[in-house]
């Protein structure tokens, strides 16, 4: 049985990437009403809205917030997010704890 996760895509991640993450509930920061929020505000808003994972290209976001990450933050390091679809789907199928998960094209 697959558990559906509530996933938020940061403004840096293309909306099309979310379509590849079915059957999960995926919204962009803009669609969720979080467009333009600063990183700390975004993390607080997504937690309050019951999102379970944040996906971003912003390599600084998790480190700017130190240990105050309320959800797992998946940081993508590549030219395109689509390269990581299989890895992200595998992550979403497993239990995740708050913290930073880096997916790097060179690894």
C-alpha positions as CSV (number, residue, x, y, z in Angstrom):
1,X,0.0,0.0,0.0
2,X,1.4,3.4,-1.0
3,X,1.1,6.3,1.4
4,X,0.4,9.6,-0.3
5,X,2.6,12.4,1.0
6,X,1.9,16.1,0.9
7,X,4.8,17.6,-1.0
8,X,5.6,21.3,-1.5
9,X,7.8,22.5,-4.4
10,X,9.8,25.6,-3.6
11,X,9.7,28.4,-6.1
12,X,12.9,27.2,-7.7
13,X,11.4,23.8,-8.7
14,X,9.4,23.7,-12.0
15,X,5.7,22.8,-11.6
16,X,6.1,20.1,-14.2
17,X,8.3,18.1,-11.7
18,X,5.3,17.7,-9.5
19,X,3.3,15.9,-12.2
20,X,6.0,13.2,-12.1
21,X,5.5,12.5,-8.5
22,X,2.0,11.0,-8.7
23,X,0.2,9.7,-6.7
24,X,1.5,12.2,-4.1
25,X,-0.3,15.4,-3.4
26,X,2.1,18.1,-4.8
27,X,1.7,21.8,-4.9
28,X,4.1,24.6,-5.8
29,X,4.8,27.3,-3.3
30,X,2.8,29.8,-5.5
31,X,-0.2,27.5,-5.8
32,X,-0.3,27.0,-2.0
33,X,-0.3,30.7,-1.5
34,X,3.3,30.8,-0.2
35,X,4.9,32.7,-3.1
36,X,7.5,35.3,-2.1
37,X,7.8,34.0,1.5
38,X,11.3,34.1,3.0
39,X,12.7,30.7,3.9
40,X,11.8,30.7,7.6
41,X,8.3,31.9,6.8
42,X,7.9,29.3,4.1
43,X,8.9,26.5,6.5
44,X,6.5,27.7,9.1
45,X,3.7,28.0,6.6
46,X,4.2,24.6,5.0
47,X,4.2,23.0,8.4
48,X,1.0,24.8,9.4
49,X,-0.6,23.6,6.2
50,X,0.4,20.0,6.9
51,X,2.9,19.6,4.1
52,X,5.2,16.7,4.9
53,X,8.2,17.4,2.5
54,X,9.8,20.4,0.8
55,X,11.7,20.0,-2.4
56,X,14.0,22.8,-3.5
57,X,17.0,23.7,-5.6
58,X,18.0,26.3,-2.9
59,X,21.1,24.7,-1.4
60,X,21.3,27.4,1.3
61,X,17.7,27.0,2.7
62,X,18.3,24.1,5.0
63,X,21.5,25.6,6.4
64,X,20.1,29.1,6.9
65,X,17.5,27.5,9.2
66,X,20.0,25.4,11.2
67,X,18.2,22.7,13.1
68,X,14.8,24.4,12.8
69,X,13.6,22.2,9.9
70,X,10.0,21.1,10.7
71,X,9.9,18.7,7.8
72,X,12.4,16.8,5.5
73,X,13.9,19.2,3.0
74,X,15.1,17.5,-0.3
75,X,17.7,19.6,-2.0
76,X,18.3,18.9,-5.7
77,X,21.7,19.6,-7.1
78,X,21.4,19.4,-10.9
79,X,20.4,21.3,-14.0
80,X,17.0,19.7,-14.1
81,X,14.7,18.2,-11.4
82,X,13.4,15.5,-13.8
83,X,16.6,13.6,-13.5
84,X,15.7,12.9,-9.8
85,X,12.1,11.6,-10.2
86,X,13.0,7.9,-9.4
87,X,15.1,8.9,-6.3
88,X,12.4,11.3,-5.0
89,X,9.7,8.7,-5.5
90,X,11.8,6.2,-3.5
91,X,12.3,8.8,-0.7
92,X,8.6,9.5,-0.5
93,X,7.8,5.8,-0.2
94,X,9.9,5.5,2.9
95,X,9.5,7.0,6.4
96,X,11.2,10.4,6.5
97,X,12.4,12.5,9.5
98,X,12.9,16.3,9.5
99,X,16.3,17.2,8.1
100,X,18.3,17.7,4.9
101,X,18.4,15.2,2.1
102,X,20.7,16.1,-0.7
103,X,20.3,14.5,-4.1
104,X,23.4,15.3,-6.3
105,X,23.7,14.4,-10.0
106,X,27.4,13.6,-9.3
107,X,26.6,11.0,-6.7
